Amino acid sequence: MEENIKDRRKWFTLYVKWSKRMIYTLTLNPALDRTLIVENLRFEDANRVKQELRYAGGKGIDVSRVINELGSESIALGFVGGYDGMELEGRLINEGINCDFVKIAEETRINVFIKKEKEGKRTSLHAKGPEISPSELATLYNKIKNLKPSPSWFIMSGSLPLGLSDNIYAQFTNLMRNKGIKVFLDSDGIPFKKGIKAIPFAIKPNLFELERLSGKKFKSRKEMITFGKKLVEKGIGFVLISAAEKGILLISKDTILKATPPKVKVKSTIGAGDASVAGFIYAYEKKMSISDCLRMAVSCGTATALTPGTALCRKKDVKKIIKKCKVKELEL
């Protein structure tokens, strides 16, 4: 009898685990980021590195990281390869981030950031990254097609590695939409434009990405909102347009909202957009109002700007900032 009860508890625990809906993030071109802090930088001479920082980088990975910081769960998907890929995955595991990467033959790329300590000036070197083979892509595609637990959200962020066509975001969007799963797309250029044609549930371009999408410069907020509404009319549920310290515009079928954060001393804007995506999805999953989802998005982005380098928002800062965020409804 006691063994039967234990077996039932075991299977019930497994049922709850695998029947739970999960947030997934996809980073197709992650990087192991290395920041080198030097006193000075001279060409044709040796430069002493005073400090080196290593970090698992990637837009979707940063979304997972912020969701974890806020107290929820996600699973990070993508490609990793070689010793650098193993280090990237190990660093995420050590942070408590759930990972399910596809292993590839080539090495995960490394980005090098160099900071001159006294002047605060920065420069960076970005590697082109690995080339993905057809079999590696097929492995990822089949993994995504059969995800367990089933996704509630599927977030795709960032650039594409070599070997993948510009249609890849559109293909994954169609795959998820046919399963009734909400897709959030945050990218740029042709892959973003083609992905939008597959009608994701939500997108988050910044002003420049939106202009590249439209093919023109916006002369006013009205023009920007008009273009955003055209995207909504095609079937996209939410268009979030980020504008750094000016906040975020949200356009949907029912409303146009603008969220404005309090003024803060900005240390770095790296990862602020990804934090905003995470904040919106976290709040949406908690069944908050759309106004509060937008407020959470802005708060996470602003809290990220308070942290140096590639560091992301802290929950304690988000809690302080969200009280000071203002959301108002706009008319076209």
C-alpha positions in Angstrom: 0.0 0.0 0.0 2.8 2.5 1.0 4.7 1.7 -2.2 1.5 2.3 -4.3 1.0 5.7 -2.6 4.7 6.6 -3.3 4.3 5.5 -7.0 1.1 7.6 -7.3 2.9 10.6 -5.9 5.8 10.1 -8.2 3.6 9.9 -11.3 1.5 12.9 -10.1 4.7 14.9 -9.7 5.8 14.0 -13.2 2.4 14.8 -14.6 2.4 18.2 -13.0 6.0 18.8 -14.3 5.3 17.9 -17.9 1.8 19.3 -18.2 2.9 22.7 -17.0 3.1 25.3 -19.7 6.6 26.8 -20.2 8.2 30.0 -21.6 10.9 29.2 -24.2 13.5 31.5 -25.6 15.4 30.9 -28.8 18.9 32.3 -29.4 20.2 31.0 -32.7 23.6 32.9 -32.6 24.7 33.1 -28.9 28.1 34.3 -27.9 30.6 33.9 -25.1 31.3 37.6 -24.3 34.7 38.6 -22.9 35.2 42.0 -21.4 38.8 43.1 -21.1 39.5 46.1 -18.8 42.7 47.9 -19.6 44.4 51.1 -18.3 45.2 52.2 -21.8 45.1 50.8 -25.3 48.1 51.3 -27.6 48.7 49.8 -31.0 52.1 48.3 -31.8 52.7 47.8 -28.0 51.8 45.3 -25.2 48.6 46.1 -23.2 48.1 44.7 -19.8 44.7 43.4 -19.0 43.7 44.6 -15.4 40.5 42.5 -15.3 38.6 40.0 -17.5 34.9 39.2 -17.3 33.2 36.4 -19.1 29.5 36.2 -19.8 27.0 34.0 -21.7 25.6 36.4 -24.2 22.6 36.4 -26.5 19.3 38.3 -26.7 17.0 35.3 -26.0 19.4 34.2 -23.3 19.0 37.6 -21.6 15.2 37.3 -21.8 15.5 33.9 -19.9 17.9 35.5 -17.4 15.5 38.3 -16.6 12.5 36.0 -16.4 14.5 33.9 -13.9 15.4 37.1 -11.9 11.7 38.0 -11.6 10.9 34.7 -10.1 9.5 32.7 -13.0 10.9 29.9 -15.2 11.9 29.5 -18.8 14.0 27.2 -21.0 16.7 28.6 -23.3 17.1 27.0 -26.7 19.6 27.5 -29.5 23.0 26.2 -30.8 26.2 25.8 -28.9 29.5 24.2 -30.0 33.0 23.5 -28.8 34.6 24.4 -25.5 33.3 28.0 -25.7 29.8 26.6 -26.1 30.3 24.3 -23.1 31.5 27.3 -21.1 28.5 29.3 -22.2 26.1 26.6 -21.2 27.9 25.9 -17.9 27.7 29.6 -16.9 23.9 29.6 -17.6 23.4 26.4 -15.6 25.4 27.9 -12.7 23.0 30.9 -12.8 20.0 28.6 -12.5 18.9 29.0 -16.1 17.3 26.0 -17.7 19.0 25.1 -21.0 18.3 22.6 -23.8 20.8 23.5 -26.6 21.6 21.6 -29.7 25.3 20.8 -29.9 27.0 21.8 -33.2 30.3 20.9 -34.8 31.8 24.4 -35.0 32.8 26.6 -32.1 30.4 29.1 -30.5 31.5 32.6 -31.3 33.3 35.0 -28.9 32.7 38.7 -28.7 35.5 40.8 -27.2 34.7 44.1 -25.4 37.6 46.3 -24.5 37.2 49.1 -22.0 39.7 51.8 -21.1 39.3 52.1 -17.4 40.2 55.8 -16.8 38.4 57.3 -19.9 35.5 54.9 -19.8 35.8 54.4 -23.6 34.8 51.1 -25.1 35.3 49.2 -28.4 34.3 45.7 -29.4 35.2 42.9 -31.7 32.4 40.7 -32.9 33.2 37.3 -34.4 31.1 36.1 -37.4 30.3 32.8 -35.5 29.7 29.2 -36.6 28.0 27.9 -39.7 25.0 25.7 -39.0 24.7 22.6 -41.0 21.3 21.3 -42.4 21.4 18.3 -40.0 22.0 20.6 -37.0 19.1 22.8 -38.0 16.9 19.7 -38.5 17.8 18.5 -35.0 16.7 21.9 -33.5 13.6 22.0 -35.6 12.5 18.5 -34.5 13.3 19.5 -30.9 11.1 22.6 -31.1 8.3 20.6 -32.8 8.1 18.3 -29.8 8.8 20.5 -26.9 7.9 19.2 -23.4 6.5 20.9 -21.4 4.3 22.6 -24.0 5.2 26.2 -24.6 2.9 29.1 -23.5 5.3 31.6 -25.1 8.0 31.1 -27.7 10.4 34.1 -27.9 12.8 34.5 -30.8 15.5 37.2 -30.5 18.6 38.3 -32.2 20.7 37.8 -35.4 21.1 34.6 -37.5 24.2 32.5 -37.7 25.7 31.5 -41.1 23.9 28.7 -42.8 20.4 29.7 -41.9 18.0 31.3 -44.4 16.3 34.6 -43.8 13.0 32.7 -43.6 13.8 30.8 -40.5 11.9 33.1 -38.0 8.9 32.8 -40.3 9.1 29.0 -40.3 9.3 28.8 -36.6 6.5 31.3 -36.2 4.2 29.2 -38.4 5.1 26.1 -36.5 4.2 27.6 -33.2 1.1 29.4 -34.4 -0.3 26.2 -35.8 0.0 24.8 -32.2 -1.8 27.8 -30.7 1.4 29.1 -29.0 2.1 32.8 -28.6 5.2 34.0 -30.5 7.2 37.1 -29.5 9.7 38.2 -32.2 12.5 40.7 -31.5 14.9 40.9 -34.4 16.0 43.2 -37.2 16.4 43.4 -41.0 15.2 40.9 -43.5 14.7 38.0 -41.1 12.5 40.3 -38.9 10.5 41.5 -42.0 9.9 37.9 -43.2 9.1 36.7 -39.7 6.4 39.4 -39.3 4.7 38.1 -42.5 4.0 34.9 -40.5 2.1 37.0 -37.9 3.7 36.6 -34.5 1.6 37.4 -31.4 3.9 40.3 -30.4 7.0 42.2 -31.6 9.3 44.8 -30.0 11.3 46.9 -32.5 13.0 50.0 -31.4 12.5 53.2 -33.4 15.4 52.4 -35.8 14.3 48.8 -36.4 10.8 50.0 -37.1 12.1 52.5 -39.6 14.1 49.8 -41.4 11.0 47.7 -41.4 8.8 50.4 -42.9 11.5 51.6 -45.3 11.2 55.3 -44.3 12.1 57.8 -41.5 9.2 58.8 -39.2 8.7 62.5 -38.9 6.3 62.3 -36.0 4.9 60.0 -33.4 1.6 59.9 -35.4 3.4 58.4 -38.4 5.0 55.8 -36.2 1.7 54.8 -34.6 -0.1 54.7 -38.0 2.5 52.2 -39.2 2.2 50.2 -36.0 -1.6 50.0 -36.4 -1.1 48.6 -39.9 0.9 45.8 -38.4 -1.8 45.1 -35.9 -4.4 45.1 -38.7 -2.5 42.3 -40.3 -3.1 40.2 -37.2 -0.2 41.0 -34.8 -1.6 41.2 -31.3 0.9 43.7 -29.7 3.4 46.1 -31.2 5.8 47.4 -28.6 8.1 50.3 -29.8 10.9 51.0 -27.5 12.5 54.5 -27.3 15.2 54.3 -24.6 14.6 56.8 -21.8 11.4 58.0 -23.5 9.7 54.7 -22.7 7.7 52.3 -24.7 4.6 52.6 -27.0 2.2 49.8 -27.1 -0.2 49.4 -30.0 -3.0 46.8 -30.1 -6.4 46.4 -31.7 -8.1 48.0 -28.6 -5.7 50.6 -27.3 -2.6 52.7 -27.8 -0.6 53.2 -24.6 2.6 55.0 -23.7 4.7 54.1 -20.6 7.2 56.6 -19.4 9.9 55.6 -16.8 11.4 57.9 -14.1 14.7 59.6 -14.9 17.7 57.5 -13.8 21.4 57.7 -14.1 22.2 55.4 -17.0 25.2 53.1 -16.7 24.6 50.9 -19.7 21.7 50.3 -22.1 23.0 46.8 -23.1 20.2 44.3 -22.7 17.5 46.8 -21.8 15.3 45.8 -24.7 15.6 42.1 -23.9 14.7 42.9 -20.2 11.6 44.8 -21.5 10.5 41.7 -23.5 10.9 39.5 -20.4 9.0 42.0 -18.2 6.1 42.1 -20.5 5.8 38.3 -20.9 6.3 37.7 -17.1 3.4 40.1 -16.3 1.2 38.7 -19.1 1.7 35.2 -17.7 0.7 36.5 -14.3 -2.6 37.7 -16.0 -1.9 41.4 -15.2 -3.7 44.1 -17.2 -2.1 45.2 -20.5 -1.3 48.6 -18.8 0.6 46.8 -16.0 2.3 44.5 -18.5 3.7 47.6 -20.2 4.6 49.1 -16.9 6.6 46.0 -16.0 8.3 46.0 -19.4 9.5 49.6 -19.0 10.5 49.0 -15.4 12.7 46.0 -16.3 14.3 48.0 -19.2 15.0 51.0 -17.0 16.3 48.8 -14.1 18.8 47.2 -16.6 20.1 50.7 -17.5 21.1 51.1 -13.9 23.6 48.2 -14.1 27.1 48.4 -15.6 28.2 46.6 -18.8 26.2 43.5 -19.7 24.6 43.1 -16.3 20.8 43.0 -16.3 18.0 44.3 -14.0 17.7 43.3 -10.4 14.3 42.5 -9.0 14.7 45.0 -6.1 15.3 47.9 -8.6 12.3 46.8 -10.7 10.1 47.0 -7.6 11.2 50.5 -6.9 11.0 51.8 -10.5 7.6 50.3 -11.3 6.0 52.6 -8.7 7.2 55.6 -10.5 6.3 54.5 -14.1 3.5 56.4 -15.7 1.2 54.8 -18.3 -1.3 56.9 -20.3 -3.7 56.1 -23.2 -3.1 57.9 -26.5 -5.3 58.8 -29.4 -4.2 58.5 -33.0 
